[in-house]
Amino acid sequence: MITFTADGKDYKLEVTPATIKTMEEKHGVNFAKLGEKLLATETLWKGLFIAHHNTVPDSKRMEIYKALAAVADGDEPEYDENGEPIDALMSAVGAEYEDAINKLKRGQGNLAWKRS
């Protein structure tokens, strides 16, 4: 989960299995082909708001992204094993999607049931 305060409002961004399904059904994103085609940063970022802040306009979502990315960009850069710079914010975003996709693969996030 990614949490922050912007303009005096607390935000809690996360990707749930329901978020993945919504992005596939309503926004045409195909997570099954994620390895074949990269998704735009903008698409991934906007999707983070679906679970808890779906009414925030896209323009506000991108304004927040630019403000958070500017803070992250001001930090000392981190590098991966190949010496490439790592975007810390987008790494966190990627981890959110990875967790939700893995939950779907394991069947989590669906309706709960029990045998009695």
Legacy VTK file of the C-alpha trace (Angstrom):
# vtk DataFile Version 3.0
C-alpha trace
ASCII
DATASET POLYDATA
POINTS 116 float
0.000 0.000 0.000
1.237 3.475 -0.821
0.141 6.174 1.620
0.676 9.928 1.580
-1.064 13.241 2.223
-1.658 15.688 -0.618
-3.420 19.025 -0.244
-4.468 18.074 3.287
-6.128 14.814 2.222
-4.865 11.372 3.218
-4.536 8.873 0.401
-4.245 5.111 0.592
-3.401 3.582 -2.783
-3.416 -0.136 -3.358
-4.140 -2.625 -6.063
-6.604 -5.338 -5.161
-7.791 -8.280 -7.235
-10.949 -6.231 -7.870
-8.757 -3.390 -9.193
-7.162 -5.764 -11.681
-10.576 -6.988 -12.844
-11.877 -3.405 -13.181
-8.863 -2.333 -15.228
-9.295 -5.322 -17.531
-13.062 -4.955 -17.946
-13.482 -1.175 -18.054
-10.109 0.074 -19.264
-9.044 -2.686 -21.659
-5.817 -3.537 -19.827
-4.646 -7.094 -20.450
-2.491 -8.185 -17.513
-2.091 -11.666 -19.024
0.081 -10.091 -21.734
1.962 -7.781 -19.396
5.324 -9.308 -20.287
4.693 -8.747 -23.998
3.548 -5.139 -23.809
4.561 -2.490 -21.313
1.785 -0.445 -19.792
2.130 3.308 -19.635
3.149 4.738 -16.278
0.049 6.926 -16.429
-2.268 3.912 -16.795
-0.686 2.079 -13.873
-0.697 5.164 -11.655
-4.331 6.033 -12.343
-5.349 2.445 -11.566
-3.997 2.761 -8.031
-6.886 5.069 -7.141
-9.643 2.596 -8.074
-9.853 0.764 -4.732
-10.161 3.730 -2.333
-10.291 6.990 -4.297
-12.147 6.208 -7.510
-13.827 9.631 -7.654
-10.534 11.544 -7.847
-10.328 13.008 -11.379
-7.548 11.782 -13.666
-6.056 15.282 -13.807
-5.695 15.317 -10.000
-4.216 11.793 -10.037
-1.519 12.942 -12.462
-0.895 16.155 -10.517
-0.242 14.029 -7.426
2.017 11.684 -9.401
4.137 14.568 -10.662
4.475 15.977 -7.139
5.447 12.596 -5.647
7.814 11.764 -8.508
9.519 15.136 -8.068
10.187 14.310 -4.412
11.470 10.859 -5.322
13.618 12.315 -8.093
15.248 14.664 -5.588
16.564 11.718 -3.582
19.868 10.008 -4.213
19.182 7.593 -7.080
19.217 3.848 -6.537
20.590 1.451 -9.153
19.700 -2.090 -10.114
22.165 -4.954 -10.667
22.783 -3.690 -14.210
23.649 -0.182 -13.068
20.349 1.252 -14.335
18.608 3.866 -12.177
15.522 2.633 -10.308
12.473 4.859 -10.057
11.513 4.225 -6.418
7.916 5.378 -6.832
7.247 3.227 -9.885
8.994 0.296 -8.192
6.430 0.585 -5.397
3.617 0.823 -7.958
4.902 -2.286 -9.740
5.024 -4.177 -6.445
1.372 -3.295 -5.784
0.304 -4.760 -9.121
2.500 -7.819 -8.695
0.945 -8.593 -5.291
-2.605 -8.304 -6.638
-1.865 -10.432 -9.709
-0.281 -13.106 -7.522
-3.363 -13.121 -5.272
-5.551 -13.677 -8.305
-3.337 -16.513 -9.495
-3.629 -18.174 -6.076
-7.392 -17.647 -6.033
-7.327 -15.075 -3.269
-9.544 -12.046 -3.383
-12.536 -14.055 -4.482
-15.592 -14.780 -2.391
-14.829 -16.544 0.858
-16.515 -19.844 1.574
-16.326 -22.650 4.081
-17.599 -26.165 4.388
-19.858 -26.851 7.353
LINES 1 117
116 0 1 2 3 4 5 6 7 8 9 10 11 12 13 14 15 16 17 18 19 20 21 22 23 24 25 26 27 28 29 30 31 32 33 34 35 36 37 38 39 40 41 42 43 44 45 46 47 48 49 50 51 52 53 54 55 56 57 58 59 60 61 62 63 64 65 66 67 68 69 70 71 72 73 74 75 76 77 78 79 80 81 82 83 84 85 86 87 88 89 90 91 92 93 94 95 96 97 98 99 100 101 102 103 104 105 106 107 108 109 110 111 112 113 114 115
